[in-house]
Amino acid sequence: MLPIERQQRIINEININGRVIVSELVTLCQVSQETIRRDLSQLEKRGLLQRSHGGAVLIKKQSTGSPGNNRIAKENELSFRQRINEHADEKMIIAKRALDFISPGDCILLDSSTTCWYLARQLPDIELTVLTNSLRIVQTLAARGSIRTICLGGEYSDRDEDFHGVVAEQPLREFQINKIFFSCSSLGNDGYLREGNENNAHLKQQMLLAAERKHLLMDGSKFLRPSFARICHYRDVDFLITDQLKDKELEQELAWNGVNVIVCSQRYQSMQLIKN
């Protein structure tokens, strides 16, 4: 078991039980006590748990904490089914705008974010090849006769309804992928896109390396707030499609770094309805 996988298992155990015991983790992960204690120390430095005698406990969320930290902690605890209903209108607007960047014959990559699920639902039945690690997207595209859907394998997560790990990364090397559409947990004030856990972050890094054009789909609630695992800097993105970007300084920084920013709004959606 890789250290990143072992630490994720520790996080999962402490989220379920509220605490973990070193001796139990030794048996669960099949490693030494020294290795487990080192893992706990690293996770404590990241603010994910608090070490105690013989183990560690879950850090209690304080109601007096910053709103940004509370929002991101809440999101990381939500399942895919719950996140579907978070900012649903904004995600729908973003997804409809993203359709303008998809052409017949494209080979596109969709991550397992709820925003990309909204995009998959809007895809017309045209000649496309779609690669994804999302079970929900595979099910959504099953009825599209002209779309060839390829599911990346790997270890399945019931909470996120997706696949991850080394097995999911291997097929990315076999295809010429024109465009990736993806989302993330946050864009921090350091300029880095981040995810709630390192498994998702690492897979998205490999997805970005495999695609020629990179489209970030992100609603306005995710700007300039903290999250856990780094994906990439916003410089590595070609397009940012969002429903709002109130920080004019950030918008200018994105433009200076070659990021094409597309801000769509409820007005854009109304125009599309009239057009159709």
C-alpha positions in Angstrom: 0.0 0.0 0.0 1.4 3.4 -1.0 1.7 6.1 1.7 -0.9 8.2 0.0 -3.4 5.3 0.1 -2.5 4.4 3.7 -3.1 7.9 4.9 -6.4 8.2 3.0 -7.5 5.0 4.7 -6.6 6.5 8.1 -8.6 9.6 7.3 -11.6 7.4 6.3 -11.4 5.5 9.5 -11.2 8.5 11.7 -14.1 10.2 9.8 -16.3 7.1 10.4 -15.3 6.3 14.0 -14.2 9.7 15.3 -10.9 8.2 16.5 -8.2 5.7 15.5 -5.9 3.4 17.5 -2.3 2.8 16.4 -2.4 -1.0 17.1 -5.6 -1.3 15.0 -4.1 0.7 12.2 -1.0 -1.5 12.2 -3.3 -4.5 11.6 -5.4 -2.7 9.1 -2.5 -1.4 7.0 0.0 -4.2 7.6 2.8 -1.8 8.5 4.9 -1.1 11.6 3.8 1.2 14.5 6.6 3.6 13.6 5.1 4.0 10.1 1.6 4.6 11.5 2.9 7.2 14.0 4.8 8.9 11.2 1.5 9.0 9.1 -0.4 10.4 12.1 2.2 13.1 12.6 2.0 14.2 8.9 -1.8 14.2 9.0 -1.8 16.2 12.2 0.5 18.8 10.5 -2.1 19.1 7.8 -4.8 19.8 10.3 -6.7 16.6 9.5 -6.6 15.0 13.0 -5.3 15.5 16.5 -2.9 12.9 18.0 -3.7 11.4 21.4 -2.2 8.7 23.6 -2.1 5.5 21.5 -3.8 7.0 18.5 -5.6 10.1 17.2 -9.0 11.8 17.3 -11.1 13.7 14.8 -10.7 17.5 15.1 -14.0 19.0 16.1 -15.2 21.7 13.8 -15.6 25.0 15.7 -18.7 27.1 14.9 -16.4 30.2 15.4 -14.1 29.1 12.5 -13.8 31.1 9.3 -16.7 30.6 6.8 -14.4 29.5 4.1 -12.9 26.7 6.2 -16.3 25.6 7.3 -17.7 25.5 3.7 -14.7 23.4 2.4 -14.9 21.0 5.3 -18.6 20.6 4.7 -18.1 19.9 1.0 -15.4 17.3 1.7 -17.8 15.4 3.9 -20.6 15.3 1.3 -21.2 12.4 -1.1 -21.7 12.8 -4.8 -25.5 12.5 -4.4 -25.4 15.4 -1.9 -23.1 17.6 -3.9 -25.4 17.4 -7.0 -27.7 19.8 -5.2 -25.0 22.2 -4.2 -25.1 25.3 -6.5 -27.1 23.4 -9.0 -28.3 26.4 -11.1 -24.7 27.7 -11.4 -23.4 24.3 -12.5 -26.1 24.0 -15.1 -25.3 27.4 -16.6 -21.6 26.5 -16.7 -22.2 23.2 -18.3 -24.4 24.7 -21.0 -21.6 27.3 -21.8 -19.0 24.5 -22.0 -21.0 22.9 -24.8 -19.7 25.7 -27.1 -16.2 24.2 -26.8 -17.2 20.6 -27.9 -17.2 19.7 -31.6 -18.2 16.5 -33.5 -15.2 14.1 -33.6 -13.6 15.3 -30.4 -12.1 12.9 -27.9 -12.9 14.5 -24.5 -12.1 13.7 -20.9 -14.6 14.4 -18.2 -13.6 14.0 -14.5 -16.0 12.8 -11.8 -17.1 16.2 -10.6 -20.8 17.0 -10.3 -20.3 19.9 -12.7 -19.1 17.5 -15.4 -22.1 15.3 -14.7 -24.3 18.3 -15.5 -22.2 18.7 -18.7 -22.7 15.0 -19.7 -26.4 15.4 -19.3 -26.4 18.3 -21.8 -24.2 16.6 -24.4 -26.0 16.1 -27.8 -26.0 12.7 -29.5 -23.1 13.6 -31.8 -20.0 11.7 -32.8 -17.8 11.9 -29.7 -15.4 9.8 -27.7 -15.8 10.4 -24.0 -13.4 9.1 -21.4 -14.4 9.4 -17.7 -13.8 7.9 -14.3 -17.4 8.7 -13.2 -19.9 5.9 -13.0 -22.7 8.4 -13.0 -21.5 9.9 -16.3 -21.1 6.4 -17.9 -24.7 5.7 -17.0 -25.9 9.1 -18.3 -24.3 8.6 -21.7 -25.4 5.0 -22.1 -28.4 5.9 -24.2 -26.4 8.2 -26.6 -26.0 6.1 -29.7 -23.3 8.2 -31.4 -21.1 8.8 -28.3 -18.5 6.2 -27.6 -18.0 6.1 -23.8 -14.9 4.6 -22.2 -14.8 4.2 -18.4 -11.4 4.4 -16.7 -11.1 1.5 -14.3 -9.6 1.5 -10.8 -10.8 1.3 -7.2 -14.4 2.2 -6.9 -15.6 4.9 -4.4 -19.2 4.6 -3.4 -19.2 8.0 -1.8 -17.9 9.7 -5.0 -19.4 7.2 -7.4 -16.1 7.1 -9.3 -12.9 5.1 -9.9 -9.4 6.2 -8.9 -5.9 4.9 -8.5 -3.1 3.6 -10.7 -5.5 1.5 -12.8 -7.6 4.5 -13.7 -4.5 6.4 -14.8 -3.1 3.8 -17.2 -5.6 4.2 -20.1 -4.9 7.9 -20.3 -1.6 7.1 -22.0 -3.4 5.2 -24.8 -5.6 7.9 -26.3 -5.1 11.2 -28.0 -7.4 13.4 -25.9 -8.3 16.8 -27.4 -9.9 18.4 -24.4 -10.4 17.9 -20.7 -13.3 19.3 -18.8 -12.8 19.2 -15.0 -13.6 20.9 -11.7 -12.0 21.1 -8.3 -12.7 21.9 -4.7 -11.1 25.4 -4.7 -8.8 27.9 -6.3 -6.7 29.2 -3.4 -5.1 32.6 -2.9 -1.8 31.0 -3.8 -3.0 30.4 -7.3 -3.3 26.6 -7.0 -6.3 24.4 -7.8 -6.9 21.9 -5.0 -9.0 18.9 -4.2 -10.4 17.5 -1.0 -8.2 14.4 -1.0 -4.9 13.4 -2.6 -6.2 10.5 -4.6 -8.5 12.7 -6.6 -5.8 15.4 -7.0 -3.2 12.9 -8.3 -5.6 11.5 -10.9 -6.6 14.9 -12.1 -2.9 15.8 -12.5 -2.5 12.8 -14.8 -5.7 13.7 -16.7 -4.4 17.2 -17.3 -1.1 15.9 -18.7 -3.0 13.7 -21.1 -5.2 16.4 -22.7 -4.3 19.1 -25.2 -6.8 21.7 -24.1 -7.8 22.2 -20.5 -11.2 23.6 -19.5 -11.8 24.3 -15.8 -15.5 24.4 -14.9 -15.9 26.1 -11.5 -18.7 28.0 -9.8 -18.1 31.2 -8.0 -18.3 29.7 -4.5 -14.9 28.0 -5.0 -12.7 31.0 -5.5 -10.0 32.0 -3.0 -10.8 29.5 -0.4 -8.7 26.7 1.2 -8.6 23.0 0.4 -6.3 20.1 0.9 -4.4 18.5 -2.0 -2.7 20.5 -4.8 -3.6 19.7 -8.5 -1.9 22.4 -10.5 -1.5 26.2 -10.8 -4.1 28.1 -12.7 -1.4 28.9 -15.3 -1.8 25.3 -16.6 -5.4 25.9 -17.5 -6.4 27.2 -21.0 -10.1 28.1 -20.2 -11.9 28.9 -17.0 -15.7 28.8 -17.3 -17.6 30.2 -14.3 -20.8 31.8 -13.4 -19.2 34.7 -11.6 -15.8 36.2 -10.9 -16.1 39.2 -8.5 -12.4 39.5 -7.8 -11.2 41.9 -10.6 -7.6 41.5 -9.5 -7.7 37.8 -9.8 -9.5 38.1 -13.2 -6.6 40.3 -14.4 -4.0 37.9 -13.1 -5.7 35.0 -14.9 -5.7 37.0 -18.2 -2.0 38.0 -17.7 -1.2 34.3 -17.3 -2.9 33.2 -20.5 -6.1 31.9 -19.0 -9.2 32.6 -21.1 -11.9 33.5 -18.7 -15.6 33.0 -19.7 -18.1 34.3 -17.2 -21.6 33.1 -17.9 -24.6 34.2 -16.0 -28.4 33.7 -15.7 -28.6 36.2 -18.5 -26.6 33.9 -20.8 -28.9 31.0 -20.0 -32.0 33.2 -20.8 -30.4 34.1 -24.1 -29.8 30.5 -25.0 -33.4 29.6 -24.2 -34.6 32.3 -26.5 -32.2 31.2 -29.2 -33.4 27.6 -29.0 
